[in-house]
Amino acid sequence: MAIGKNVAKGERPVRMIVGVMLIPLAFFLTGLWKPLLILVGVSLILTALVGY
């Protein structure tokens, strides 16, 4: 079973930039938004680095 990758070469930098922007933004928010944005930011950064 082959593992499909959904990250194109041009999409990786965009994911990295958006992920890096979401993490500091999360510290200005409260409630559920703070951990949610941190989680989404980290997952975007990891998927950009791994290439999945």
C-alpha positions in Angstrom: 0.0 0.0 0.0 1.5 3.3 -1.1 1.3 6.4 1.1 0.0 9.3 -0.9 1.5 12.8 -0.3 -0.8 15.8 -0.6 1.9 18.5 -0.3 3.1 20.0 -3.6 6.4 21.8 -3.8 4.8 25.2 -3.8 2.4 24.3 -0.9 5.1 23.5 1.6 6.3 27.1 2.2 2.7 28.3 2.5 2.0 25.7 5.2 5.2 26.7 7.0 4.4 30.4 6.9 0.7 29.9 8.0 1.8 27.5 10.8 4.4 30.0 12.1 1.9 32.8 12.0 -0.8 30.9 13.9 1.3 30.0 16.9 2.1 33.5 18.1 -1.5 34.6 17.2 -2.8 31.9 19.6 -1.1 33.6 22.6 -3.4 36.7 22.1 -6.6 34.6 22.2 -8.3 32.9 25.1 -10.5 29.9 25.7 -10.6 27.1 23.2 -9.0 29.1 20.4 -5.6 29.2 22.1 -4.9 25.4 22.1 -6.7 24.9 18.9 -4.6 27.4 17.0 -1.4 26.0 18.6 -2.4 22.5 17.5 -3.2 23.6 14.0 0.0 25.6 13.7 2.2 22.7 14.9 0.4 20.3 12.6 0.9 22.6 9.6 4.6 23.0 10.4 5.1 19.2 10.9 3.3 18.3 7.6 5.4 20.9 5.8 8.7 19.5 7.2 7.8 15.9 6.7 6.2 16.5 3.3 3.0 14.6 3.9 
